[in-house]
């Protein structure tokens, strides 16, 4: 039976760990590995691609594949589903739509989302609650040129992130995390005082080089984010 890509990945990683292929050494090419494992080249390619994504090896078109001199560690973020985040903490989740409006994208947003002039976007403002207490303020813009069906979606009952995940995959995500101060509107929504320091996450999601959505998520005072690598 031909080796699976998981078995090939584990075997290559084992050879690197044992020192058979020390840091900086050249790894055999995909065709040679495919023959030695009795597998298709595509299977080997997937194993090698994952090892490269894990920061274990480095692949270059002309000079081949080498074991990295030191592993490249990368922080990885999943797109969080706030309902799941709240329920995993044992709290009851509630969602509320504050406003929804289809508008022509303003200039600052066109530049941020790389949109053509005149592109319409759906602007949503939402609140998420945990045990009736404000948890997160969501200010989202959806590209109606790419997702015209968003115009007729019922966001009074559908959580935007969950709806988007059911409609379209993503090929790239850009995340920025910063601090902000609560203005009067945010203070009212998040039940805090104007001027209080808050954590803000900005997320830009793309599919095939087109921007799907841009969102600003402002978290309640004391919010903490954890990632693993």
Secondary structure, DSSP 8 states (H G I E B T S, - for coil): ----HHHHHHHHHHHHHHTTT-TT-EE--HHHHHHHHT--HHHHHHHHHHHHHTTSEEEETTTEEEE-SS-----B-----HHHHHHTTT--EEEEEEEEEEEE--HHHHHHHT--TT-EEEEEEEEEEETTEEEEEEEEEEETTT-GGGGG--TTTS-HHHHHHHH---SEEEEEEEEEE--HHHHHHHTS-TT-EEEEEEEEEEETTEEEEEEEEEE-TT-----B-
